[in-house]
């Protein structure tokens, strides 16, 4: 090697893109967290079957396992998965302690209330929950959007938009808390620790999704719409440009017509 020759620069290390966490299967989530416990509490809690105590234990095992599996699989702390596990544990604990239905009503309202307060308060942290819920790279092409915001000088306006959206998201949780509380008071009438109470608890679990999720999701969808239309105005990007582009396959090369077999 020539001593006067400059050494070759090392090749840049390949950038390894972190794989995105798998999307949650909404049907599996509904089966594990709603359909399964509702059926067990309603059908298997009678004395001639599992009984109230074992019926309650068997009913909460699958939702707890589902939540813990989500935490371990994604290898990150998810406040919603954590609160789901805690809520299920409290349901089982309250049932084993034979607390009155009022305590269950308070618990049902407390979980969405905590989430509703956490969304706007997290705007003061490095990881606002509104970004986790709505403005995340699984849904939107956040890199392109942030580059467009920087080019347009609209980062401060975007923070204001996120703040307003966070209150819309929070309001969906506040509505859920109110509906949860009164639905639980209306349904849970029997003494705790009985098969009748477990059946009512199963009915509460089954009804909470259509009765509470539908209006809450309507508000959440309105928040998503406000966020997307606001981002379009701030960045100048069209609706399709806000989302990831699907990779297109390059067309296969055809042999040159002038030579046999493309030679």
PELINDA-V686045 format. One record per residue. N is the residue number from 1. RES is the residue in one small letter. PHI is phi in whole degrees, 0 to 359 (NA if undefined). Layout:
BEGIN
n->N res->RES phi->PHI
n->N res->RES phi->PHI
END
This chain:
BEGIN
n->1 res->x phi->NA
n->2 res->x phi->294
n->3 res->x phi->295
n->4 res->x phi->278
n->5 res->x phi->284
n->6 res->x phi->292
n->7 res->x phi->295
n->8 res->x phi->288
n->9 res->x phi->289
n->10 res->x phi->295
n->11 res->x phi->295
n->12 res->x phi->298
n->13 res->x phi->294
n->14 res->x phi->292
n->15 res->x phi->279
n->16 res->x phi->269
n->17 res->x phi->280
n->18 res->x phi->293
n->19 res->x phi->296
n->20 res->x phi->286
n->21 res->x phi->295
n->22 res->x phi->297
n->23 res->x phi->287
n->24 res->x phi->287
n->25 res->x phi->280
n->26 res->x phi->296
n->27 res->x phi->289
n->28 res->x phi->295
n->29 res->x phi->298
n->30 res->x phi->294
n->31 res->x phi->295
n->32 res->x phi->288
n->33 res->x phi->262
n->34 res->x phi->233
n->35 res->x phi->295
n->36 res->x phi->299
n->37 res->x phi->298
n->38 res->x phi->295
n->39 res->x phi->293
n->40 res->x phi->296
n->41 res->x phi->295
n->42 res->x phi->280
n->43 res->x phi->254
n->44 res->x phi->250
n->45 res->x phi->268
n->46 res->x phi->288
n->47 res->x phi->299
n->48 res->x phi->282
n->49 res->x phi->246
n->50 res->x phi->278
n->51 res->x phi->88
n->52 res->x phi->299
n->53 res->x phi->291
n->54 res->x phi->291
n->55 res->x phi->299
n->56 res->x phi->293
n->57 res->x phi->297
n->58 res->x phi->296
n->59 res->x phi->292
n->60 res->x phi->268
n->61 res->x phi->297
n->62 res->x phi->293
n->63 res->x phi->300
n->64 res->x phi->294
n->65 res->x phi->298
n->66 res->x phi->297
n->67 res->x phi->295
n->68 res->x phi->294
n->69 res->x phi->297
n->70 res->x phi->296
n->71 res->x phi->295
n->72 res->x phi->287
n->73 res->x phi->291
n->74 res->x phi->277
n->75 res->x phi->54
n->76 res->x phi->206
n->77 res->x phi->282
n->78 res->x phi->246
n->79 res->x phi->300
n->80 res->x phi->286
n->81 res->x phi->294
n->82 res->x phi->297
n->83 res->x phi->294
n->84 res->x phi->296
n->85 res->x phi->296
n->86 res->x phi->298
n->87 res->x phi->299
n->88 res->x phi->294
n->89 res->x phi->298
n->90 res->x phi->294
n->91 res->x phi->300
n->92 res->x phi->295
n->93 res->x phi->295
n->94 res->x phi->298
n->95 res->x phi->293
n->96 res->x phi->292
n->97 res->x phi->278
n->98 res->x phi->57
n->99 res->x phi->283
n->100 res->x phi->286
n->101 res->x phi->297
n->102 res->x phi->298
n->103 res->x phi->294
n->104 res->x phi->294
n->105 res->x phi->297
n->106 res->x phi->296
n->107 res->x phi->295
n->108 res->x phi->297
n->109 res->x phi->277
n->110 res->x phi->292
n->111 res->x phi->298
n->112 res->x phi->294
n->113 res->x phi->295
n->114 res->x phi->298
n->115 res->x phi->296
n->116 res->x phi->298
n->117 res->x phi->287
n->118 res->x phi->290
n->119 res->x phi->297
n->120 res->x phi->289
n->121 res->x phi->294
n->122 res->x phi->289
n->123 res->x phi->296
n->124 res->x phi->274
n->125 res->x phi->256
n->126 res->x phi->284
n->127 res->x phi->233
n->128 res->x phi->298
n->129 res->x phi->294
n->130 res->x phi->295
n->131 res->x phi->290
n->132 res->x phi->296
n->133 res->x phi->282
n->134 res->x phi->244
n->135 res->x phi->260
n->136 res->x phi->230
n->137 res->x phi->287
n->138 res->x phi->288
n->139 res->x phi->258
n->140 res->x phi->244
n->141 res->x phi->276
n->142 res->x phi->296
n->143 res->x phi->296
n->144 res->x phi->296
n->145 res->x phi->296
n->146 res->x phi->293
n->147 res->x phi->295
n->148 res->x phi->294
n->149 res->x phi->297
n->150 res->x phi->293
n->151 res->x phi->296
n->152 res->x phi->274
n->153 res->x phi->65
n->154 res->x phi->249
n->155 res->x phi->300
n->156 res->x phi->298
n->157 res->x phi->295
n->158 res->x phi->293
n->159 res->x phi->297
n->160 res->x phi->296
n->161 res->x phi->298
n->162 res->x phi->298
n->163 res->x phi->297
n->164 res->x phi->294
n->165 res->x phi->295
n->166 res->x phi->298
n->167 res->x phi->287
n->168 res->x phi->295
n->169 res->x phi->298
n->170 res->x phi->299
n->171 res->x phi->296
n->172 res->x phi->294
n->173 res->x phi->288
n->174 res->x phi->297
n->175 res->x phi->298
n->176 res->x phi->299
n->177 res->x phi->298
n->178 res->x phi->295
n->179 res->x phi->295
n->180 res->x phi->301
n->181 res->x phi->298
n->182 res->x phi->285
n->183 res->x phi->294
n->184 res->x phi->294
n->185 res->x phi->297
n->186 res->x phi->287
n->187 res->x phi->268
n->188 res->x phi->278
n->189 res->x phi->247
n->190 res->x phi->281
n->191 res->x phi->296
n->192 res->x phi->294
n->193 res->x phi->90
n->194 res->x phi->250
n->195 res->x phi->296
n->196 res->x phi->296
n->197 res->x phi->294
n->198 res->x phi->299
n->199 res->x phi->296
n->200 res->x phi->293
n->201 res->x phi->295
n->202 res->x phi->296
n->203 res->x phi->296
n->204 res->x phi->298
n->205 res->x phi->297
n->206 res->x phi->290
n->207 res->x phi->281
n->208 res->x phi->297
n->209 res->x phi->290
n->210 res->x phi->290
n->211 res->x phi->287
n->212 res->x phi->258
n->213 res->x phi->292
n->214 res->x phi->298
n->215 res->x phi->294
n->216 res->x phi->294
n->217 res->x phi->292
n->218 res->x phi->298
n->219 res->x phi->293
n->220 res->x phi->296
n->221 res->x phi->296
n->222 res->x phi->296
n->223 res->x phi->296
n->224 res->x phi->297
n->225 res->x phi->298
n->226 res->x phi->296
n->227 res->x phi->294
n->228 res->x phi->293
n->229 res->x phi->294
n->230 res->x phi->293
n->231 res->x phi->295
n->232 res->x phi->300
n->233 res->x phi->293
n->234 res->x phi->284
n->235 res->x phi->258
n->236 res->x phi->80
n->237 res->x phi->278
n->238 res->x phi->277
n->239 res->x phi->303
n->240 res->x phi->294
n->241 res->x phi->289
n->242 res->x phi->283
n->243 res->x phi->252
n->244 res->x phi->294
n->245 res->x phi->276
n->246 res->x phi->287
n->247 res->x phi->295
n->248 res->x phi->259
n->249 res->x phi->283
n->250 res->x phi->287
n->251 res->x phi->295
n->252 res->x phi->293
n->253 res->x phi->288
n->254 res->x phi->260
n->255 res->x phi->300
n->256 res->x phi->295
n->257 res->x phi->293
n->258 res->x phi->280
n->259 res->x phi->231
n->260 res->x phi->293
n->261 res->x phi->58
n->262 res->x phi->76
n->263 res->x phi->278
END
